[in-house]
Amino acid sequence: MEKIRITGVPEHFNFPWQKLVKEQPFLDDQVQLVWENEPRGSGAMNSAIRTGATDLAIVLTESFLKDKVDGNSGKIIGYHVKSPLIWGIHVPGTCEVQKIEDLRNAPFLISRRGSGSHLMAYLLSKREGWDTQDLDFEIVNNLDGAINSFKENKPKAFLWEKYTTKPLVDKGLFKRVGEIPTPWPCFVIVASEQMLKEKRELLLSIQKEIYRINSTLMENKQSFVLPISEAYQIEESDVSEWLTQTNWATDGTVPNEDVTTTLDALMSLGLIDNKLATEEIVEKL
């Protein structure tokens, strides 16, 4: 039995992939889909694509594009989520920080360098008019690491998807002082170089299956409220609100202007020093 490894964060955006893996549509062809959670986020998934530790990964757009410019051999085969990601701007639940401006000189907690939490700190700083050269970072690996760091109750900022952290805000462990959306579609499907070279037909079949499930979800979002709530321990009302803001991709189209916009933003922030052509980044199956 051949196994295809698919890696993503253990968050509600990836519910369609969990559904696909549960269905196992390729067992008759002796192919098993294996889902691997990566709580450390996009930086770790970029590394897994580079080393061949995974075949497919669902990565934040800006994080993969930076890593692609830095030499990642994987390619985007389409979007998974086309709507922006809304990042909550969090601080420890009982610290004195009340507004974003209070974080001007505070350190940012990030999962790792090159991750979405790292890159979005630059985007937030630019939006607020802060000097990005002055940013200070504390690597916490994942959400649990942020929870532990916040126990110090010192002014620190942590950017993470707002509905994932909502239970922690409700409990008073985190306080959300603002939000920042990505100015581009948030999640891309990335295939490893080996997968693209050796299993292109299978890759196309997997792409068709995930877009079939995404289409079903898009046609009747509210029918997915309860299963997503139960799977990710998020209140049904929060899932319902989140679903109204979220659009999954239903085909492999990646417009050139999306790639250009993201690369231009990364360049303006000083996070990359050159740009690639879209065809070097996106593989049309």
C-alpha positions in Angstrom: 0.0 0.0 0.0 1.4 3.4 -1.1 1.0 6.2 1.5 0.7 9.8 0.5 1.5 12.2 3.4 -0.6 15.4 3.7 0.5 17.9 6.3 -1.4 20.8 7.8 -2.2 22.7 11.0 -4.7 21.1 13.4 -7.2 23.8 12.7 -10.8 24.2 11.4 -9.6 25.3 7.9 -8.4 21.8 7.3 -11.7 20.1 8.1 -12.2 19.2 4.3 -8.8 17.4 4.3 -9.8 15.4 7.4 -13.0 14.5 5.6 -11.1 13.4 2.5 -8.6 11.3 4.5 -11.6 9.6 6.3 -13.2 8.8 2.9 -9.9 7.2 1.6 -11.1 7.3 -2.1 -8.0 5.6 -3.5 -7.8 2.4 -1.5 -8.9 0.4 -4.6 -5.7 1.7 -6.3 -3.6 0.7 -3.2 -3.1 4.3 -2.2 -3.7 5.5 1.4 -3.9 9.1 2.3 -2.3 9.9 5.6 -3.0 13.2 7.5 -0.2 14.6 9.6 -0.8 17.4 12.1 1.8 20.1 12.3 1.0 22.5 15.2 4.3 24.4 14.6 2.7 26.0 11.5 3.8 26.9 8.0 7.6 27.3 8.7 7.7 23.7 9.8 5.7 22.6 6.8 8.0 24.4 4.4 10.8 22.5 5.9 8.9 19.2 5.4 8.3 20.0 1.8 12.0 20.8 1.3 13.2 17.6 2.9 10.6 15.3 1.4 9.2 14.6 4.8 5.7 15.2 3.4 4.1 15.0 -0.1 1.5 17.7 0.3 1.2 20.6 2.7 -1.5 23.2 3.3 0.7 26.3 3.9 0.0 30.0 4.5 0.5 31.8 1.2 3.0 34.4 2.3 5.1 31.9 4.2 5.5 29.5 1.3 6.2 32.3 -1.2 9.0 33.6 1.0 10.4 30.1 1.4 10.0 29.5 -2.4 12.1 32.5 -3.1 14.6 31.2 -0.6 15.0 27.9 -2.5 12.1 25.6 -1.7 11.7 23.1 -4.6 8.0 22.5 -4.0 5.2 24.3 -6.0 1.7 25.5 -5.4 -0.9 23.4 -7.2 -3.9 25.6 -6.1 -5.5 27.4 -3.2 -7.2 25.6 -0.4 -8.8 28.7 1.2 -9.3 31.8 -1.0 -10.5 34.2 1.7 -8.1 36.2 3.8 -6.9 34.8 7.2 -8.0 37.1 10.0 -5.2 37.1 12.6 -6.0 38.1 16.1 -3.5 40.3 17.9 -3.2 38.8 21.4 -1.6 39.7 24.7 -1.6 38.0 28.1 -5.1 38.0 29.5 -4.5 40.2 32.5 -1.6 42.4 31.4 -2.0 46.2 31.2 -2.0 46.4 27.4 -5.3 47.7 26.1 -4.6 48.7 22.5 -2.3 47.9 19.7 -0.3 51.1 20.2 0.8 49.8 23.6 2.7 47.0 21.8 5.1 49.3 19.9 8.2 48.1 21.8 6.9 44.7 22.9 8.3 41.4 21.6 6.3 39.2 19.2 5.9 35.6 20.0 6.3 33.5 16.8 6.2 29.8 16.1 9.4 30.0 14.1 11.2 32.3 11.7 9.6 32.2 8.2 6.2 31.3 9.7 3.0 33.2 9.2 3.1 34.6 12.8 6.6 35.9 12.0 5.8 37.5 8.6 2.5 39.0 9.8 4.4 40.8 12.6 6.1 42.8 9.9 2.9 43.5 8.1 1.3 44.7 11.4 4.3 46.9 12.1 4.2 48.5 8.7 0.4 49.1 9.1 1.0 50.8 12.4 3.9 52.9 11.2 6.5 51.2 13.4 10.1 50.6 12.4 10.4 47.0 11.4 14.1 47.0 12.1 13.3 47.3 15.8 11.1 44.2 16.0 12.0 41.6 18.7 10.9 38.0 18.5 10.6 35.1 20.9 10.2 31.7 19.3 7.5 29.6 21.1 7.0 26.8 18.5 3.3 26.5 18.7 0.1 27.7 20.5 1.0 25.8 23.7 4.4 27.7 23.7 2.5 31.0 23.5 0.3 30.0 26.4 3.3 29.2 28.5 5.1 32.5 27.5 2.0 34.5 28.4 2.1 33.2 32.0 4.8 35.8 32.6 2.1 38.3 32.2 4.5 40.8 30.5 3.5 42.9 27.5 4.0 40.6 24.5 2.2 40.2 21.2 1.1 37.0 19.6 -0.6 36.8 16.2 -2.7 33.7 15.5 -5.9 32.9 13.7 -8.7 34.5 15.8 -11.1 31.6 16.0 -8.4 29.1 17.0 -7.6 31.3 19.9 -11.2 32.3 20.8 -11.5 29.6 23.5 -8.4 31.0 25.2 -9.8 34.5 25.0 -13.0 33.3 26.5 -11.1 31.7 29.4 -9.2 34.9 30.0 -5.8 33.4 29.2 -5.5 35.6 26.1 -6.8 39.2 25.5 -7.4 40.2 21.9 -6.6 43.9 21.3 -7.1 44.0 17.5 -7.1 42.1 14.2 -5.2 42.1 11.0 -6.3 40.3 7.8 -4.0 39.0 5.1 -4.3 41.1 1.9 -4.3 37.9 -0.1 -5.9 34.4 -0.1 -4.6 32.6 2.9 -3.9 28.9 2.3 -2.2 27.3 -0.7 -1.7 23.5 -1.5 1.9 22.8 -2.0 3.3 19.6 -3.6 6.8 18.4 -3.1 9.2 18.2 -6.1 9.1 14.4 -6.0 5.3 14.3 -5.9 5.2 16.6 -9.0 7.7 14.6 -10.9 6.7 11.0 -10.1 2.9 11.1 -9.1 1.4 13.8 -11.2 -1.7 11.8 -12.2 -2.4 10.8 -8.6 -1.8 14.5 -7.5 -4.4 15.6 -10.0 -6.9 13.0 -8.6 -6.3 14.2 -5.1 -6.8 17.8 -6.2 -10.1 16.9 -7.8 -11.3 15.1 -4.7 -10.5 18.0 -2.2 -12.1 20.5 -4.5 -15.2 18.2 -4.7 -15.4 18.3 -0.9 -14.8 22.1 -0.8 -17.6 22.6 -3.3 -20.0 20.7 -1.1 -19.0 22.8 1.9 -19.4 26.0 -0.1 -22.9 25.0 -1.2 -24.2 24.4 2.3 -21.8 25.9 4.9 -24.2 25.7 7.8 -24.5 21.9 7.6 -20.9 21.8 8.6 -21.2 23.9 11.8 -21.8 21.0 14.2 -19.1 18.6 12.9 -16.5 21.4 12.8 -17.5 22.6 16.3 -17.1 19.1 17.6 -13.9 18.3 15.8 -12.1 21.5 16.9 -13.8 22.4 20.2 -15.1 25.8 19.0 -18.5 27.1 19.9 -21.1 26.6 17.3 -21.9 30.3 17.1 -18.2 31.1 16.5 -18.0 28.4 13.8 -21.1 29.8 12.1 -19.7 33.3 12.1 -16.3 32.1 10.8 -18.0 30.1 8.0 -19.7 33.3 6.7 -16.2 34.8 6.3 -14.5 31.8 4.7 -14.3 30.7 1.1 -12.7 27.5 0.1 -11.2 27.0 -3.4 -13.1 24.8 -5.8 -10.6 24.7 -8.6 -6.8 25.1 -9.1 -6.8 28.6 -10.4 -4.1 30.9 -8.9 -4.2 34.3 -10.6 -0.9 35.9 -11.4 -1.9 39.1 -9.7 -2.3 37.2 -6.3 1.3 36.0 -6.5 2.6 39.4 -7.6 0.8 41.2 -4.8 2.1 38.9 -2.1 5.7 39.0 -3.5 5.5 42.8 -3.7 4.5 43.0 -0.1 7.3 40.6 1.1 9.7 42.7 -0.9 8.5 46.0 0.6 8.9 44.5 4.0 12.5 43.5 3.2 11.7 39.8 3.7 12.8 38.8 0.2 15.3 40.5 -2.1 14.2 39.1 -5.4 11.0 37.9 -7.1 10.2 34.8 -9.1 7.9 34.4 -12.1 4.5 32.9 -11.4 5.3 29.8 -13.5 8.3 29.1 -11.2 6.0 29.1 -8.2 2.7 27.6 -9.4 2.2 24.3 -11.2 -0.9 23.9 -13.3 -2.0 20.2 -13.3 
